[in-house]
């Protein structure tokens, strides 16, 4: 893929990053409300916070459950692991229908964001963000390297 095509693909993926970024900003604020022991004492509240269609999870149609699971997994990694009871927790990192995939997206977004305030990002920030997002995503999940345009929403892939 040429540099121009990559930049265009990332530009298409940026609305998703904005949605995830806004969600993460809200998540940071909301996580204080839940309390440090929410995962042990009120896991239902974490699921409610991560509810699809809410402030954190706004994925494409059909990915709502995986987005919620990934959000919960990012909040409560000790409590949410593959047990074999529900396949969503056991799918590999490159599978968009699995919690691990969405958890990685949240964590990579947080790591690569130049600032939590998306309104202050400049073009150079977006470029650095997209380069970091792709590189870090593929570092954390090497199988993504074999998945063309994984960083774009399914509806916008070639």
C-alpha positions in Angstrom: 0.0 0.0 0.0 1.4 3.4 -1.0 2.0 6.1 1.6 -0.8 8.2 0.1 -3.3 5.2 0.3 -2.2 4.6 3.9 -2.7 8.2 4.9 -6.1 8.1 3.2 -7.0 4.9 5.0 -6.0 6.3 8.3 -8.0 9.5 7.5 -11.1 7.3 7.1 -10.3 5.5 10.3 -9.9 8.7 12.3 -13.7 9.0 13.0 -13.4 5.7 14.8 -10.4 6.9 16.7 -12.3 10.0 17.7 -15.2 7.9 18.9 -12.8 5.6 20.9 -10.9 8.7 22.1 -14.0 10.4 23.4 -15.0 7.1 25.0 -11.7 6.8 26.7 -11.9 10.3 27.9 -15.3 9.5 29.4 -14.0 6.2 30.7 -11.2 7.9 32.6 -13.8 10.1 34.3 -16.3 7.4 34.8 -13.8 4.9 36.2 -13.3 7.1 39.2 -17.0 7.0 39.8 -17.0 3.2 39.8 -14.3 3.0 42.4 -11.1 0.9 42.5 -12.9 -2.2 43.6 -15.7 -2.1 41.0 -14.4 -5.2 39.3 -14.5 -7.3 42.5 -17.7 -5.9 44.0 -19.8 -4.5 41.2 -18.9 -6.0 37.8 -22.4 -5.3 36.6 -21.7 -1.6 36.9 -18.6 -2.0 34.7 -20.8 -3.8 32.1 -23.3 -1.0 32.3 -20.5 1.6 31.8 -19.3 -0.3 28.8 -22.8 -0.9 27.3 -22.8 -0.7 23.5 -24.3 2.5 22.2 -23.2 4.4 25.3 -20.4 6.8 25.8 -17.6 4.3 25.3 -18.7 1.7 22.8 -20.0 3.0 19.4 -18.8 0.3 17.0 -20.2 -0.7 13.6 -23.4 -2.8 13.6 -22.8 -6.4 14.7 -19.7 -5.5 16.8 -21.5 -4.1 19.8 -21.1 -7.2 22.1 -17.4 -7.5 21.3 -16.8 -3.8 22.0 -18.6 -4.0 25.3 -16.6 -7.2 26.2 -13.3 -5.4 25.2 -14.2 -2.4 27.3 -15.0 -4.6 30.3 -11.8 -6.6 29.7 -9.8 -3.4 29.7 -11.3 -2.3 33.0 -11.2 -5.7 34.7 -8.4 -7.9 33.1 -8.2 -10.1 36.2 -11.9 -11.0 36.1 -12.4 -11.3 32.4 -10.3 -14.0 30.9 -10.9 -16.9 28.5 -12.7 -19.7 30.4 -14.2 -21.5 27.5 -17.7 -20.7 28.7 -18.2 -17.8 26.2 -16.1 -17.7 23.0 -16.1 -13.9 22.9 -13.4 -13.9 25.7 -11.3 -16.5 23.9 -11.1 -15.2 20.3 -7.7 -14.3 19.0 -6.6 -10.6 18.9 -7.1 -10.2 15.2 -10.8 -11.3 15.4 -13.0 -8.2 15.5 -15.7 -10.3 17.2 -13.5 -10.9 20.2 -12.9 -8.9 23.4 -9.2 -9.0 23.1 -9.2 -7.2 19.8 -11.3 -4.3 21.3 -9.2 -4.2 24.4 -6.1 -3.8 22.3 -7.7 -1.0 20.3 -8.6 0.9 23.5 -5.1 0.5 25.0 -3.3 1.4 21.7 -5.5 4.5 21.4 -4.7 5.6 24.9 -0.9 5.0 24.4 -0.7 6.8 21.0 -2.9 9.9 21.8 -0.9 13.1 21.9 -3.5 14.6 24.3 -6.9 13.6 25.7 -8.4 16.7 24.2 -9.1 15.8 20.5 -10.1 19.4 19.7 -6.5 20.5 20.2 -4.9 17.9 17.9 -3.1 19.3 14.9 -2.5 17.6 11.5 1.0 16.4 12.7 -0.6 15.0 15.8 -3.0 12.9 13.7 -0.2 11.7 11.5 1.9 10.7 14.5 -1.1 9.1 16.1 -2.0 7.0 13.0 1.6 5.8 12.6 1.8 4.9 16.3 -1.7 3.3 16.2 -0.9 1.0 13.3 2.6 0.1 14.5 1.6 -0.5 18.1 -1.5 -2.4 17.2 0.6 -4.7 15.0 3.2 -5.0 17.7 0.6 -6.1 20.3 -1.1 -8.4 17.9 1.3 -9.5 15.1 -1.5 -11.3 13.3 -2.9 -7.9 12.4 0.0 -7.5 9.9 -1.7 -10.1 7.8 -5.1 -8.5 7.9 -5.3 -5.8 5.3 -6.6 -2.4 6.5 -7.4 -3.8 10.0 -7.4 -0.2 11.4 -10.3 0.8 9.2 -14.0 0.0 9.9 -15.2 -3.0 8.0 -17.6 -1.0 5.9 -14.8 1.2 4.5 -12.3 -1.5 3.6 -11.5 -2.2 -0.1 
